Amino acid sequence: MNSPGCNPGIRNTIHLTAPAGLNNLYQYSYFWIMRHILYPLLLITIFSACQNTGNNQTNTTTSKKSIIPLKELPDIEHNIATYLRSIDHWRDDTASYKDDSLHAANEDLKAYIQKVGVDEPSTISAPFASLDSLGMKVISSDDRMFRIYCWDSWEGGTMHIFNSFAQYETNGKTAIHPLDIDTIHDGGDPGYWYTDMITITAGNGANYYLALYRGVYSTKDVSIGIRAFTIEGDKLNDTVKLFKATSRSLNSIDCSYDYFSNYDDKTAGQRNIIHLSPDKKTLYIPVVKEDKVTAATLVYKFNGSQFVYDKNAR
């Protein structure tokens, strides 16, 4: 199919004629250069111009998430990858200023995520496929309205300190919300590694985003949990009480235990984990006794507005 505005008979409009006065040798050289170098270059130039014309004429509608040209997204991914490589470099360095440099590299990446996550709305749906292998986990909601970026700062030794940011869309714009902002540096928690996201639609049509996470406090002390988020107006609600226990409603549920008590040699992973049923109506939380994960579970049933603890369910 010919691109709009492109002349399919362009080859028939070009004729090679040597200038008068050239001897046979020079005429041969002239024709060879024209036929094998200049003529192909001319065709490539014309073809590219036609293609651009066609693209300009056919791509007249743009979604609200395509504010940034797609060609720039690889540049953003490359920049994030560069920061991650810097963090990876400094965590293994032996220089006396290693800790300061590692902290600075993390601060640079945090600042970049907070800037680009607002300035470039298309980042909320960008795949960023290369970042996982470099140490950044990016998890997204089914509706592409919410995602979390997280990475290990490598500033905590056997206690892992994680940096994480939520990005969400409202009214065609995106915003960034720091998660677990009171890190160990500020006397708070070391943060969490967010591993997966499940989207739940309530009876009133609101979407809730359930993020699964884990914390690492030493070589054996860990935690796993689930946390709820929702977008209300132009704000992210990261304290929404989506889980109803026996006597109170909760924003998150987690359990701490000895990592090796739940380790499965066959799968090289954790044996019992927090999970939802395939229909997303039932939530299972492992029961921990004496720092060990058991096969028993606490069961929460979704009633259309909350996951409610069901003491009779197994």
N, C-alpha and C positions, 0 to 999 in steps of 0.2 A: 504494500500500500504506500502511495506517495504521501509525503508530509505536505500539509497545506502550504501553499505559496512556493512549492518547489517545482521547477520545470523538468519533467521527466526526459525531455529530449536534449538536455544540456550537452551531451557528448557530441551531437551533430552540429553544434554551433561553434565548435572550436576547430580551427584549421592551422596547420603548421606550414609556414612559408618562410624560407630563408631570406634575409636581406640581400638585396642586389649587390654584386661586386665581390662576393666571397668565392674563393677558389674551391675545388672539390673537397679538399681535406677539411677546410674550415666549415663547409656546408655539412659534411658528415658529422663533425663534432657538434655543430649547432643543433642538428636534428637529434643526435643522441642525447644531449643534455635536456633538450625540450621534452623528448618523449619519455625519458627514464627518470627525470628529476623534477623539472618545473611543472610538467603537465600533471603528474600524480598529486603534487602538492596543491595545485590549483583545484583539482577535483575534491580533495579532502577539505579544503577551505570552504568550497561551495556546499558540500554535503553537510558540514557542521553548521553553516548558516541556515540551511534549510531545516535541519533538525531543531535548532533553537527557535526558528519561526514557528514550527509545528508545536513545540512545547508551550510557547507563549500563547498560542491560539487555543490549545485544547485544555490546559490546566487553568481554568478561569475561576474555579471555586476552591477555597482553602478552608479546612476545618479550623476551629478556634485554637487548637493545640499546635498548629503549624505556623506559629508566629516567627519562629527561628528557622531559617533555611536548613534543610536536612544535611547539607554539606558541612554545616558548622558543628553538628552533633559529634562527629568523630573527633573534632578538635577538643571539645569539652571532655569526651571520654579519654583522650590522650592526656589532657592536663591532669585529670583525676588520677590516671595511671602513673603519671610522673610523681605526684605527691606520694602515692602509695609506695612507689619504688624508693623514694627518699626515706620514708619511715622504715622500710625493710632494710635499707642500707645502714641507718644509724642504730637500729636495734642490735646489730651484730658487730658494730664498730667497737674498737678498744681504746679510742682516744679519751683523754681526760674530760673533754667537753661533750662526750657522747650524750649524756642525759639532757643537757640544755639543747643540743641540736635535735634530738629525738622529740622533745617537747615542742620545739619551734616548728618542726615538720608537721606534727599533729595540729598545731594551732593554725598553720597555713592551710591545711586541708579543710579544717572546720570552717574557716573564713570563706574559702572558695565555695564550699557546698552551700553555705548560707547566702552567698551572693548569686551564684549561677542558678540556684533553685528558685529564686524570685525573678531574676532578670530574664531567664530563658524558660518560659512555660512549657516548651516541648520536652524538656528534660523529664517531666513526670511520666511520659510514656516511652521514653527512649530505652532500648533494650540493655545498653551498656554491658554487652555480653562478656567482654574481656576482663571486667573488674573482679569477678568472683575468684579467678585464679590468682589475682594480685592481693587478695585479702579483704575486699569489700563485699559485703552481702547487700543486695538490693532486692527487697520483696515488695510486691505490688498487689493492690486489691483488684478484684475482677472487673470493676467498673473503671479502672484506671484513674480514679479520683484521689487516691491515697497511696503513698509508698513510704518505705523506711530505708534509709541508708545507714549501715553500721560497719565498723571496723575495729580491730584490736589495736589499741595505741602502743602496745608493747612497752608500756611504762610501769607495769606492775609486778614483774617477776612471776612467781607461781600464782599470784592473784592477778587475774587479767582485768585490765581497765578498758572498757569499751566506750567508744564514742558513737552516738546515734542521733539521727535527725529524721523527723517526719516531714514529708512534703505533701501538701494537699491543694486541691483546686477548688476555687469558688468564684463564681461570676466571671469565668474565663481567665482568671488570674491564678497564679500559684503563690503559695506562702511556705515558709520553712519554720518548723517548730522544734527546738532542741528537746531531746528526750534524756531523762536521767541526768539533768544538768548539774545536780549537786554530786559531783563525782568524788572519788576518794581524796582528790587534791583539796577539795573544799570541806572535807569532813563528812561526806555523804557515802553513798554506795559506789561500787566500782562500775556500775552500769551493766547492761545486758547485751548478749549477742542474739539478735532477732533472726529466727530461722525460717519462719513460714507465716503466711497470712491467709485467713479464711474470711470470706465476705458473707454476712448474714443479713437478710432483709426482714425487717420486723413487720408486724401486721399493719402498722400505719404507713408503710412504704419507706421508712428510714433505713439506711444502710449502716450496719455496724461492722467494724473491721477488727477481727480477732487476731492478734499477733502472738505467735508462740516464741518463747525466748528461753535462754539459759544463762546462768551466771557461773563463773568459775572463780573460786576463792582460794584454792590450793590445788595440789596434785590430786587430792581425793574429795575435797569438799565442793559440791556443786549444787545448783538449784535449777529447776525447770518451772516454767509458768506460762500463763496465758493472760493477755491484757486486752481490754476493749477500748476502741476509739470510735468516734463518730464526728461528722461535720455538721455543725449547727450554724446556719446563716453563713457568715464569713469567718467563723472561728472553728478551730479544732478542739473538741472536747476530749481530753485524755484522762478524765476522771469519771466518765459515765459509769453508773452502777448497773452493769448488765448481768451480774451474777448474784443470785439470792441464796445465801446460806440459811442455816436454821434460824438465826436471830438477827441477821443484818445483811445489807446489800454491799457488794464489793465491786471494785473496778478491775481487780486482778486476783488470780488464785495461783499460788506457787507452792512448791515443796522442796525442802533441802534434804540432802542425803549423801551417803558415801558413794562416790562414782563407781567404785569397783564392785559394790554390792549389786549393781544393776547392769553390769557389763556382760554382754553375750559374746563368747569366744567365736561362735559360729558366724555371726553376722558382723562382728567387730563394731557393735553399736550398743545402744541402751536397750534393755529388754522390755521394760514397761514405761510407757511415755504418756503424756497428755495427748488425747486425740478426740476427734469428733466422729460420729457415725457418718456413713456416706450421705445420708439425707440432711446432715448438719442440724439435726434436732436433738441429739443426745451428746453430752460432753462427759468424758471419763477422766477422772483425776486419780492417779495412783495413790495408794495409802502407804505412808512411811511409818515404820515402827523401829525404834531403837537405831535410827540413822540408816535403816535398810528399806529399800523399796520392796513391797509385797505384791502379790498377784491380785490383791483386792483393790477395788476402785470405789470412789465416791462418784455418784451419777447425778448429773444435772440435766433436766428436761427443759427444752425451750417451749414456752407457752405463747409465743408471739410477741412478747415484749422483754422477757428475761429468761435466763437459764436458772431454773429453780431446783434446789437440791431435793432429790427424791430418796428418802431413807429406805424405802422398800425396794428400790430398783437395784439390780446387780449387773 
